[in-house]
Amino acid sequence: MTTPLRKHEFTEADWPEVQSFDCGDQPSEREVSRWLTGGAEEDSALRAIRDKDRPAKVWLYKLEDGTLVGFAATAKTHWRWRGKKDPKVPVTILIWLGVDVRFRGLPAGSPDGTYAAQILSDVAAEAVEEKEEYPVLGLCVQEDNARAIRFYEREGFAGGLEPFVDKTTGVRYRRMAVILDDEALLRLRNAANN
């Protein structure tokens, strides 16, 4: 049995500690690392937790000895469900999920899953608590990030949603989601149509 990761909500006091976080060398991996380690003046975890209009929750996941394994961040938003003319529905969005390169694919052969899977499972459990108001857990992943797309598909996320294109960078993202409450989603879609 794997020792469970310890979780705590990220605060400004944690910022110096996360500066060595390294998600990898690929552009999408560097983007994840930059978001966690960035300063408050840029798009970052610090800025996200300070945002009063669109606050995010950021969690750090550590081993028993305090070693940072990974992090996740969520926020609330609205997405069109499924096409451009469909009504917008409330979504808990997984903004970021990152695992330090030292822990990628670990613990190997664990019956509890890799650290990435454990973190995603915890985020989903958090989202389920608000499934009546936010019946969907969604995320955006760069379309060329095949490894991440395979991971999210294995964990039950499906595509079929309109892609998102960052107007600043031109990067295309695949939108993926898992429905947490079918009845709540139907109710909210019907209400939005009326």
DRENPA-3360 file (N, C-alpha, C; in nm, 2 decimals, always signed):
BEGIN
1 = MTTPLRKH = +0.08/-0.12/+0.00/+0.00/+0.00/+0.00/+0.09/+0.12/+0.00 ~ +0.06/+0.22/-0.09/+0.13/+0.34/-0.10/+0.10/+0.44/+0.02 ~ +0.20/+0.50/+0.07/+0.17/+0.61/+0.17/+0.10/+0.72/+0.10 ~ -0.02/+0.76/+0.15/-0.10/+0.86/+0.09/-0.02/+1.00/+0.09 ~ -0.05/+1.07/-0.01/+0.01/+1.21/-0.02/-0.07/+1.30/+0.08 ~ +0.01/+1.39/+0.14/-0.05/+1.49/+0.22/-0.08/+1.61/+0.14 ~ -0.20/+1.67/+0.16/-0.24/+1.78/+0.08/-0.27/+1.90/+0.17 ~ -0.23/+2.02/+0.12/-0.27/+2.14/+0.18/-0.29/+2.25/+0.08;
9 = EFTEADWP = -0.37/+2.35/+0.11/-0.40/+2.45/+0.02/-0.28/+2.55/+0.01 ~ -0.25/+2.58/-0.11/-0.13/+2.67/-0.14/-0.17/+2.81/-0.09 ~ -0.07/+2.87/-0.03/-0.08/+3.01/+0.02/+0.05/+3.09/-0.03 ~ +0.05/+3.22/-0.02/+0.16/+3.30/-0.05/+0.29/+3.25/+0.02 ~ +0.27/+3.21/+0.14/+0.38/+3.16/+0.22/+0.45/+3.04/+0.16 ~ +0.38/+2.96/+0.08/+0.44/+2.84/+0.01/+0.52/+2.88/-0.11 ~ +0.51/+3.00/-0.16/+0.57/+3.04/-0.29/+0.72/+3.01/-0.29 ~ +0.80/+3.05/-0.19/+0.95/+3.02/-0.20/+0.98/+2.87/-0.21;
17 = EVQSFDCG = +0.90/+2.79/-0.14/+0.92/+2.64/-0.14/+0.90/+2.58/-0.28 ~ +0.81/+2.63/-0.36/+0.77/+2.57/-0.49/+0.86/+2.61/-0.60 ~ +0.96/+2.70/-0.58/+1.05/+2.75/-0.68/+1.13/+2.64/-0.75 ~ +1.15/+2.53/-0.69/+1.23/+2.42/-0.75/+1.14/+2.32/-0.82 ~ +1.01/+2.34/-0.83/+0.92/+2.25/-0.89/+0.95/+2.24/-1.04 ~ +0.97/+2.12/-1.09/+1.00/+2.09/-1.23/+0.92/+1.98/-1.29 ~ +0.83/+2.03/-1.38/+0.74/+1.93/-1.44/+0.80/+1.87/-1.57 ~ +0.91/+1.92/-1.62/+0.97/+1.86/-1.74/+1.02/+1.97/-1.84;
25 = DQPSEREV = +1.08/+1.92/-1.95/+1.14/+2.01/-2.05/+1.05/+2.04/-2.17 ~ +0.95/+1.97/-2.19/+0.86/+1.99/-2.30/+0.79/+2.13/-2.28 ~ +0.75/+2.20/-2.39/+0.69/+2.33/-2.38/+0.56/+2.33/-2.28 ~ +0.48/+2.22/-2.30/+0.36/+2.21/-2.21/+0.40/+2.19/-2.07 ~ +0.51/+2.11/-2.04/+0.55/+2.09/-1.91/+0.61/+2.21/-1.85 ~ +0.69/+2.29/-1.92/+0.75/+2.41/-1.87/+0.63/+2.51/-1.84 ~ +0.53/+2.51/-1.92/+0.41/+2.60/-1.89/+0.35/+2.57/-1.75 ~ +0.34/+2.44/-1.72/+0.29/+2.40/-1.59/+0.38/+2.44/-1.48;
33 = SRWLTGGA = +0.51/+2.42/-1.49/+0.60/+2.47/-1.39/+0.60/+2.62/-1.37 ~ +0.60/+2.69/-1.48/+0.60/+2.84/-1.48/+0.47/+2.89/-1.40 ~ +0.36/+2.82/-1.42/+0.24/+2.87/-1.36/+0.25/+2.86/-1.21 ~ +0.31/+2.75/-1.16/+0.32/+2.73/-1.01/+0.43/+2.82/-0.95 ~ +0.53/+2.84/-1.03/+0.65/+2.92/-0.97/+0.65/+3.07/-1.00 ~ +0.56/+3.11/-1.09/+0.55/+3.25/-1.14/+0.52/+3.35/-1.03 ~ +0.55/+3.47/-1.05/+0.52/+3.58/-0.96/+0.38/+3.63/-0.98 ~ +0.34/+3.71/-0.88/+0.20/+3.76/-0.88/+0.16/+3.85/-1.00;
41 = EEDSALRA = +0.26/+3.91/-1.07/+0.24/+4.00/-1.18/+0.21/+3.93/-1.31 ~ +0.22/+3.79/-1.31/+0.20/+3.71/-1.43/+0.09/+3.61/-1.40 ~ +0.05/+3.54/-1.51/-0.05/+3.43/-1.49/+0.01/+3.32/-1.41 ~ -0.03/+3.31/-1.29/+0.04/+3.22/-1.19/-0.05/+3.18/-1.08 ~ +0.00/+3.08/-1.00/-0.08/+3.04/-0.88/-0.10/+3.15/-0.79 ~ +0.01/+3.23/-0.76/+0.00/+3.35/-0.67/-0.11/+3.44/-0.72 ~ -0.11/+3.47/-0.84/-0.22/+3.57/-0.90/-0.35/+3.50/-0.89 ~ -0.37/+3.38/-0.92/-0.50/+3.31/-0.91/-0.56/+3.31/-0.77;
49 = IRDKDRPA = -0.48/+3.28/-0.67/-0.54/+3.28/-0.54/-0.57/+3.42/-0.48 ~ -0.51/+3.52/-0.54/-0.54/+3.66/-0.50/-0.66/+3.72/-0.57 ~ -0.70/+3.66/-0.69/-0.81/+3.71/-0.77/-0.94/+3.70/-0.70 ~ -1.00/+3.81/-0.66/-1.13/+3.81/-0.59/-1.24/+3.78/-0.68 ~ -1.23/+3.82/-0.81/-1.35/+3.80/-0.90/-1.36/+3.65/-0.95 ~ -1.24/+3.59/-0.97/-1.24/+3.45/-1.02/-1.14/+3.37/-0.94 ~ -1.16/+3.35/-0.81/-1.06/+3.28/-0.73/-1.04/+3.14/-0.77 ~ -0.92/+3.09/-0.75/-0.89/+2.95/-0.78/-0.84/+2.89/-0.64;
57 = KVWLYKLE = -0.86/+2.76/-0.64/-0.80/+2.68/-0.53/-0.68/+2.61/-0.58 ~ -0.57/+2.61/-0.51/-0.45/+2.55/-0.55/-0.41/+2.46/-0.43 ~ -0.38/+2.33/-0.46/-0.34/+2.24/-0.36/-0.20/+2.19/-0.39 ~ -0.12/+2.17/-0.28/+0.01/+2.11/-0.29/+0.00/+1.97/-0.24 ~ +0.06/+1.87/-0.30/+0.06/+1.73/-0.26/+0.20/+1.69/-0.23 ~ +0.22/+1.64/-0.10/+0.36/+1.61/-0.05/+0.37/+1.47/+0.01 ~ +0.49/+1.42/+0.01/+0.52/+1.30/+0.08/+0.52/+1.33/+0.23 ~ +0.53/+1.22/+0.31/+0.53/+1.24/+0.46/+0.64/+1.33/+0.50;
65 = DGTLVGFA = +0.76/+1.32/+0.43/+0.87/+1.40/+0.47/+0.87/+1.55/+0.43 ~ +0.76/+1.58/+0.36/+0.74/+1.72/+0.32/+0.79/+1.75/+0.17 ~ +0.84/+1.65/+0.10/+0.88/+1.66/-0.03/+0.77/+1.69/-0.12 ~ +0.77/+1.80/-0.20/+0.66/+1.83/-0.30/+0.66/+1.73/-0.41 ~ +0.55/+1.66/-0.43/+0.53/+1.57/-0.54/+0.46/+1.64/-0.66 ~ +0.36/+1.71/-0.63/+0.28/+1.77/-0.73/+0.18/+1.87/-0.68 ~ +0.10/+1.92/-0.77/+0.00/+2.02/-0.73/-0.12/+2.01/-0.83 ~ -0.23/+2.07/-0.79/-0.35/+2.08/-0.88/-0.42/+2.22/-0.84;
73 = ATAKTHWR = -0.49/+2.27/-0.94/-0.56/+2.39/-0.92/-0.69/+2.39/-1.00 ~ -0.80/+2.43/-0.93/-0.93/+2.44/-0.99/-0.99/+2.57/-0.97 ~ -1.09/+2.60/-1.06/-1.17/+2.72/-1.05/-1.31/+2.69/-1.10 ~ -1.40/+2.79/-1.10/-1.53/+2.77/-1.15/-1.54/+2.86/-1.28 ~ -1.62/+2.80/-1.38/-1.64/+2.87/-1.51/-1.76/+2.82/-1.57 ~ -1.79/+2.86/-1.69/-1.90/+2.82/-1.77/-1.86/+2.78/-1.91 ~ -1.90/+2.67/-1.96/-1.87/+2.62/-2.09/-1.99/+2.60/-2.17 ~ -1.98/+2.62/-2.30/-2.09/+2.58/-2.39/-2.09/+2.42/-2.40;
81 = WRGKKDPK = -2.21/+2.36/-2.39/-2.22/+2.22/-2.39/-2.29/+2.17/-2.51 ~ -2.24/+2.13/-2.60/-2.12/+2.08/-2.66/-2.08/+2.17/-2.78 ~ -2.17/+2.23/-2.85/-2.13/+2.31/-2.96/-2.14/+2.46/-2.94 ~ -2.11/+2.53/-3.04/-2.11/+2.68/-3.03/-2.24/+2.75/-3.00 ~ -2.35/+2.68/-3.03/-2.48/+2.73/-3.00/-2.55/+2.68/-2.88 ~ -2.49/+2.58/-2.82/-2.54/+2.52/-2.70/-2.54/+2.62/-2.58 ~ -2.62/+2.60/-2.48/-2.62/+2.69/-2.36/-2.49/+2.67/-2.28 ~ -2.45/+2.77/-2.21/-2.34/+2.75/-2.12/-2.38/+2.68/-1.99;
89 = VPVTILIW = -2.30/+2.59/-1.94/-2.33/+2.52/-1.82/-2.21/+2.55/-1.72 ~ -2.24/+2.54/-1.59/-2.14/+2.56/-1.49/-2.04/+2.44/-1.48 ~ -1.91/+2.47/-1.48/-1.81/+2.37/-1.48/-1.70/+2.40/-1.37 ~ -1.66/+2.30/-1.30/-1.54/+2.31/-1.22/-1.43/+2.27/-1.32 ~ -1.34/+2.36/-1.33/-1.23/+2.34/-1.43/-1.10/+2.31/-1.36 ~ -1.04/+2.20/-1.40/-0.90/+2.17/-1.35/-0.81/+2.26/-1.44 ~ -0.76/+2.36/-1.37/-0.67/+2.46/-1.45/-0.54/+2.39/-1.47 ~ -0.48/+2.33/-1.37/-0.35/+2.27/-1.38/-0.34/+2.15/-1.29;
97 = LGVDVRFR = -0.26/+2.05/-1.34/-0.22/+1.94/-1.26/-0.08/+1.91/-1.30 ~ +0.01/+1.91/-1.21/+0.15/+1.88/-1.24/+0.21/+1.79/-1.14 ~ +0.30/+1.70/-1.19/+0.38/+1.62/-1.10/+0.53/+1.64/-1.13 ~ +0.61/+1.66/-1.03/+0.75/+1.68/-1.05/+0.81/+1.57/-1.12 ~ +0.91/+1.59/-1.21/+0.97/+1.49/-1.30/+1.02/+1.37/-1.21 ~ +1.07/+1.40/-1.09/+1.13/+1.30/-1.01/+1.02/+1.19/-0.97 ~ +0.89/+1.23/-0.98/+0.79/+1.13/-0.94/+0.70/+1.09/-1.05 ~ +0.73/+1.12/-1.17/+0.65/+1.09/-1.29/+0.64/+0.93/-1.30;
105 = GLPAGSPD = +0.52/+0.88/-1.31/+0.50/+0.74/-1.33/+0.52/+0.66/-1.20 ~ +0.54/+0.73/-1.09/+0.55/+0.66/-0.96/+0.43/+0.68/-0.87 ~ +0.41/+0.59/-0.78/+0.49/+0.47/-0.75/+0.45/+0.36/-0.85 ~ +0.55/+0.30/-0.91/+0.53/+0.20/-1.01/+0.46/+0.08/-0.96 ~ +0.36/+0.03/-1.03/+0.28/-0.09/-0.99/+0.20/-0.07/-0.87 ~ +0.18/+0.05/-0.83/+0.10/+0.07/-0.71/-0.05/+0.04/-0.73 ~ -0.11/-0.03/-0.64/-0.26/-0.06/-0.65/-0.34/+0.07/-0.63 ~ -0.28/+0.17/-0.57/-0.35/+0.30/-0.55/-0.33/+0.39/-0.67;
113 = GTYAAQIL = -0.25/+0.35/-0.77/-0.23/+0.44/-0.88/-0.11/+0.53/-0.87 ~ -0.07/+0.59/-0.98/+0.04/+0.68/-0.97/+0.01/+0.81/-0.89 ~ +0.11/+0.88/-0.86/+0.08/+1.01/-0.79/-0.01/+1.10/-0.87 ~ +0.01/+1.10/-1.00/-0.08/+1.19/-1.09/-0.22/+1.14/-1.07 ~ -0.25/+1.01/-1.08/-0.38/+0.95/-1.07/-0.44/+0.98/-0.93 ~ -0.36/+0.97/-0.82/-0.40/+1.00/-0.69/-0.45/+1.15/-0.68 ~ -0.37/+1.24/-0.74/-0.40/+1.38/-0.73/-0.53/+1.41/-0.80 ~ -0.54/+1.35/-0.92/-0.66/+1.37/-1.00/-0.79/+1.32/-0.93;
121 = SDVAAEAV = -0.77/+1.20/-0.87/-0.88/+1.14/-0.79/-0.92/+1.23/-0.67 ~ -0.83/+1.30/-0.61/-0.86/+1.39/-0.50/-0.93/+1.51/-0.55 ~ -0.89/+1.57/-0.67/-0.95/+1.68/-0.73/-1.10/+1.65/-0.76 ~ -1.12/+1.53/-0.82/-1.25/+1.48/-0.86/-1.34/+1.47/-0.73 ~ -1.28/+1.42/-0.62/-1.36/+1.41/-0.50/-1.40/+1.55/-0.45 ~ -1.31/+1.65/-0.46/-1.34/+1.79/-0.42/-1.46/+1.84/-0.51 ~ -1.45/+1.81/-0.64/-1.55/+1.86/-0.73/-1.69/+1.80/-0.71 ~ -1.69/+1.67/-0.67/-1.82/+1.60/-0.65/-1.89/+1.67/-0.53;
129 = EEKEEYPV = -1.83/+1.73/-0.44/-1.90/+1.80/-0.33/-1.99/+1.91/-0.38 ~ -1.96/+1.96/-0.50/-2.04/+2.07/-0.55/-2.11/+2.03/-0.68 ~ -2.13/+1.91/-0.70/-2.19/+1.86/-0.83/-2.33/+1.91/-0.86 ~ -2.41/+1.94/-0.76/-2.54/+2.00/-0.79/-2.53/+2.13/-0.86 ~ -2.44/+2.21/-0.83/-2.42/+2.34/-0.89/-2.32/+2.34/-1.01 ~ -2.23/+2.25/-1.00/-2.12/+2.24/-1.10/-2.11/+2.09/-1.14 ~ -2.20/+2.04/-1.23/-2.21/+1.90/-1.25/-2.10/+1.84/-1.35 ~ -2.01/+1.92/-1.39/-1.90/+1.88/-1.48/-1.77/+1.92/-1.43;
137 = LGLCVQED = -1.67/+1.82/-1.44/-1.53/+1.85/-1.41/-1.46/+1.86/-1.55 ~ -1.41/+1.97/-1.59/-1.35/+1.98/-1.72/-1.21/+2.03/-1.71 ~ -1.14/+2.02/-1.82/-1.00/+2.06/-1.83/-0.97/+2.09/-1.98 ~ -0.86/+2.16/-2.00/-0.81/+2.19/-2.13/-0.66/+2.14/-2.14 ~ -0.63/+2.07/-2.24/-0.49/+2.01/-2.25/-0.45/+2.04/-2.40 ~ -0.32/+2.08/-2.41/-0.27/+2.11/-2.54/-0.29/+2.00/-2.63 ~ -0.33/+2.02/-2.76/-0.37/+1.91/-2.85/-0.25/+1.83/-2.89 ~ -0.13/+1.88/-2.87/-0.01/+1.80/-2.91/+0.05/+1.72/-2.79;
145 = NARAIRFY = -0.02/+1.73/-2.67/+0.03/+1.66/-2.55/-0.04/+1.53/-2.54 ~ +0.01/+1.44/-2.62/-0.05/+1.30/-2.63/-0.05/+1.23/-2.50 ~ +0.06/+1.24/-2.43/+0.08/+1.16/-2.30/-0.03/+1.21/-2.20 ~ -0.05/+1.34/-2.19/-0.15/+1.39/-2.10/-0.29/+1.35/-2.14 ~ -0.32/+1.36/-2.27/-0.45/+1.32/-2.32/-0.48/+1.17/-2.29 ~ -0.38/+1.08/-2.32/-0.40/+0.94/-2.28/-0.43/+0.92/-2.13 ~ -0.35/+1.00/-2.05/-0.38/+0.99/-1.90/-0.52/+1.03/-1.87 ~ -0.56/+1.14/-1.92/-0.70/+1.19/-1.88/-0.81/+1.09/-1.94;
153 = EREGFAGG = -0.78/+1.04/-2.06/-0.88/+0.94/-2.11/-0.88/+0.82/-2.02 ~ -0.77/+0.77/-1.98/-0.77/+0.65/-1.89/-0.84/+0.68/-1.76 ~ -0.84/+0.80/-1.72/-0.91/+0.84/-1.59/-1.05/+0.88/-1.61 ~ -1.11/+0.86/-1.73/-1.25/+0.87/-1.75/-1.29/+1.01/-1.82 ~ -1.20/+1.09/-1.86/-1.23/+1.22/-1.93/-1.26/+1.19/-2.07 ~ -1.36/+1.25/-2.13/-1.39/+1.24/-2.27/-1.38/+1.37/-2.34 ~ -1.36/+1.36/-2.47/-1.35/+1.48/-2.56/-1.49/+1.51/-2.62 ~ -1.49/+1.56/-2.74/-1.61/+1.59/-2.81/-1.66/+1.73/-2.78;
161 = LEPFVDKT = -1.59/+1.81/-2.71/-1.63/+1.95/-2.69/-1.55/+2.04/-2.78 ~ -1.60/+2.16/-2.80/-1.54/+2.26/-2.88/-1.40/+2.28/-2.83 ~ -1.29/+2.28/-2.91/-1.16/+2.31/-2.87/-1.15/+2.46/-2.82 ~ -1.05/+2.49/-2.75/-1.02/+2.63/-2.70/-0.89/+2.67/-2.76 ~ -0.89/+2.79/-2.82/-0.77/+2.85/-2.88/-0.73/+2.97/-2.80 ~ -0.61/+2.97/-2.74/-0.56/+3.09/-2.66/-0.54/+3.20/-2.76 ~ -0.61/+3.31/-2.75/-0.60/+3.42/-2.85/-0.46/+3.49/-2.84 ~ -0.40/+3.48/-2.73/-0.27/+3.54/-2.71/-0.15/+3.46/-2.78;
169 = TGVRYRRM = -0.16/+3.33/-2.75/-0.05/+3.24/-2.80/-0.08/+3.17/-2.93 ~ -0.21/+3.15/-2.96/-0.25/+3.07/-3.07/-0.25/+2.92/-3.05 ~ -0.22/+2.88/-2.93/-0.21/+2.74/-2.89/-0.35/+2.68/-2.88 ~ -0.37/+2.57/-2.94/-0.50/+2.50/-2.94/-0.50/+2.40/-2.82 ~ -0.61/+2.40/-2.75/-0.63/+2.31/-2.64/-0.75/+2.22/-2.66 ~ -0.74/+2.09/-2.63/-0.86/+2.00/-2.63/-0.93/+2.02/-2.50 ~ -1.06/+2.04/-2.51/-1.14/+2.04/-2.39/-1.19/+1.89/-2.36 ~ -1.17/+1.85/-2.24/-1.21/+1.72/-2.20/-1.30/+1.73/-2.07;
177 = AVILDDEA = -1.38/+1.64/-2.04/-1.47/+1.65/-1.93/-1.52/+1.52/-1.88 ~ -1.56/+1.52/-1.75/-1.63/+1.40/-1.70/-1.75/+1.46/-1.63 ~ -1.86/+1.40/-1.65/-1.99/+1.44/-1.59/-2.00/+1.38/-1.46 ~ -2.02/+1.47/-1.36/-2.03/+1.43/-1.22/-2.17/+1.40/-1.18 ~ -2.27/+1.46/-1.24/-2.41/+1.45/-1.21/-2.49/+1.47/-1.34 ~ -2.54/+1.36/-1.40/-2.62/+1.37/-1.52/-2.74/+1.45/-1.51 ~ -2.82/+1.42/-1.40/-2.94/+1.49/-1.37/-2.92/+1.64/-1.35 ~ -2.82/+1.68/-1.28/-2.80/+1.82/-1.25/-2.76/+1.89/-1.39;
185 = LLRLRNAA = -2.68/+1.82/-1.47/-2.64/+1.88/-1.60/-2.76/+1.90/-1.68 ~ -2.85/+1.80/-1.69/-2.97/+1.82/-1.77/-3.06/+1.93/-1.72 ~ -3.07/+1.94/-1.59/-3.15/+2.04/-1.53/-3.10/+2.18/-1.56 ~ -2.96/+2.20/-1.55/-2.90/+2.33/-1.58/-2.90/+2.36/-1.72 ~ -2.89/+2.26/-1.81/-2.90/+2.29/-1.96/-3.04/+2.33/-1.99 ~ -3.14/+2.26/-1.94/-3.28/+2.30/-1.97/-3.31/+2.44/-1.92 ~ -3.26/+2.47/-1.80/-3.28/+2.61/-1.74/-3.22/+2.71/-1.83 ~ -3.10/+2.68/-1.88/-3.03/+2.78/-1.97/-3.10/+2.80/-2.10;
193 = NN = -3.16/+2.70/-2.15/-3.24/+2.70/-2.28/-3.36/+2.79/-2.27 ~ -3.42/+2.80/-2.15/-3.55/+2.87/-2.13/-3.53/+3.01/-2.10;
% end
